[in-house]
Amino acid sequence: MTAVPPSCQILDGKALAQKMQGELKQEIAQLVAQGHRSPGLAVLMVGDNPASAVYVRNKEKACEKLGMVSFGKHFPVDTDQETLTAAIASLNEDERVDGILVQLPLPDHLDAVKLLHTIDPGKDVDGLHPVNLGHLVRGEDGLRSCTPAGVMALLAEYDLELTGKNAVVLGRSILVGKPLALMLLEKNCTVTIAHSRTQNLADITRQADILVAAIGKPEFVTADMVKPGAIVVDVGINRLELGEGKSKLVGDVDFAGVAPMASYLTPVPGGIGPMTVTLLLANTVASYRQRLGL
């Protein structure tokens, strides 16, 4: 990782993820010792997208490490909508399964939104069902989208004051941008959502006390877009090809350029990525507790 000036503190998602997973492991062990079954997570994957395969494997390994049961289902690339709908319906009814997640992206012939709507909202550990998004809009308890919830958990771990701060979220996806804007609003931030059509973008981002980049463009956010002393959260994960078969992972933020400007900054890798998986596991345990009345 690039050296960071003393004026900038790294928001270490990897360390917090390990701490939270340790606590979840202990919690599960205690519940199992009391005679309860282990929590169960089902991840559905279609096709052989290499990045998806890595994510799914990491989720299944994390489950195993914590004492959770993994009900992974891997389908060939030509699987039809009806087969997947039936698989989700079966998992909805399975008493051993507390969380269901459909690994995105799906092959083009499948309707991802319809499949997500098929998941029982109580088992929707990705927090993407309209019922759970509705709870978020209303500020009610419910399963929350993992990546934005991971961002909020990381900000809370470092005891960062959010009330009254100007927050700018770059990106308006239903996965990250929109739910994160609502979560920041809930913590009394004044929130602006910016996107590919936003005019005078740098003028807007330079107003941000908290700047979140979630647009999927490598090293898009540069030093001249950042207010001195801002908290900068990088949600992006992009693979840059370096030639000769080599590549490296970078975020949506130019880390080396922005570090001298920021007071806090998340690295890539080791920032928000580990938090996303951890919140998925935490959501599964929350769903498990609710379903068993614990």
C-alpha positions, -999 to +999 in steps of 0.1 A: +000+000+000+011+036-007+026+054+023+000+075+041+009+110+056+004+114+094-025+137+088-046+108+073-059+078+092-067+046+074-102+032+080-093-005+084-122-026+072-102-058+073-095-054+111-131-045+119-144-074+098-121-098+117-133-084+151-170-086+141-166-121+127-149-132+159-179-119+179-204-136+156-185-169+159-187-167+197-224-158+195-232-188+172-211-212+194-231-201+225-265-206+207-255-240+194-243-250+229-278-241+242-292-268+218-301-246+188-292-255+152-265-236+133-276-206+112-278-214+074-270-193+044-278-202+008-259-185-020-272-191-056-247-187-084-254-191-121-227-196-147-189-194-142-181-157-139-146-158-123-151-128-100-185-142-088-169-176-082-143-160-060-169-140-040-191-170-035-162-192-024-152-164+001-187-163+015-189-201+018-155-202+036-165-174+059-197-193+068-177-224+076-152-205+098-181-190+119-199-223+124-227-215+099-241-240+074-237-232+037-264-243+013-247-231-018-264-239-052-244-235-084-263-236-116-251-239-153-250-207-174-281-218-194-304-223-164-338-208-170-359-184-149-384-211-138-357-234-124-342-206-103-376-194-091-384-229-080-350-232-062-357-199-043-392-211-034-378-243-020-352-224+001-379-200+014-397-231+028-365-247+042-364-243+080-326-247+080-320-217+058-320-182+074-305-162+045-308-164+007-286-145-017-285-145-055-250-137-066-250-108-092-245-102-120-267-129-136-265-140-173-284-116-196-314-140-202-324-139-166-345-113-148-326-105-116-352-082-102-380-108-105-358-133-088-349-109-059-386-102-054-392-140-050-370-142-019-388-142+014-381-107+028-372-123+062-344-143+045-333-115+022-298-110+037-287-088+009-313-063+019-326-057-016-362-068-014-387-039-017-400-047+017-366-043+033-358-012+013-392+002+024-382-004+061-350+016+054-369+045+038-392+046+069-362+043+093-376+010+107-357-021+117-350-046+090-324-064+069-301-037+053-280-038+022-246-052+032-222-028+015-238+004+027-244-011+062-207-021+061-197+016+054-219+028+083-204+002+107-169+013+097-176+050+103-192+041+137-161+020+147-139+051+144-165+071+164-168+097+135-194+124+142-219+124+113-246+148+126-248+180+105-220+169+081-223+174+043-221+139+027-218+134-011-224+099-025-210+093-060-233+067-075-270+060-074-273+022-076-299+003-056-270-018-043-250+010-027-257+047-036-294+050-028-295+029+004-262+045+017-277+080+011-307+070+032-285+056+060-264+088+061-296+108+062-308+087+091-276+098+110-285+135+104-261+142+075-271+165+047-269+143+017-262+149-020-263+120-045-241+127-076-239+106-107-227+104-143-250+133-154-242+156-125-229+190-137-198+207-121-191+175-102-158+186-086-175+218-072-200+195-054-175+169-041-153+197-027-182+206-004-183+171+011-172+165+047-178+128+039-172+117+003-183+082-008-172+069-042-193+040-056-193+044-094-170+016-107-145+039-124-108+032-114-091+061-096-118+085-107-117+107-076-086+128-076-071+152-051-087+183-067-121+168-060-116+165-023-121+191+005-091+192+029-098+171+059-127+152+044-136+116+053-132+096+020-148+062+016-139+041-015-165+014-023-151+007-057-131-025-066-116-024-101-090-047-116-063-028-136-044-048-161-006-041-159+004-062-189+024-094-189-005-112-172-003-090-141-030-069-126-038-050-094-069-040-076-077-003-072-107+016-060-127+045-074-103+069-055-068+078-065-054+066-031-019+081-034-032+115-046-061+118-022-044+106+010-026+140+017-060+157+015-082+134+036-084+130+073-097+094+070-095+071+040-105+035+032-079+014+013-086-010-016-083-038-009-089-041+028-115-014+033-152-019+024-148-053+007-143-073+039-172-054+056-197-064+029-191-101+036-192-095+073-226-077+072-240-105+051-231-130+079-244-106+106-277-103+086-279-141+085-275-143+122-301-116+128-326-134+105-318-167+124-325-151+158-357-136+146-369-168+130-361-188+162-374-161+185-340-157+202 
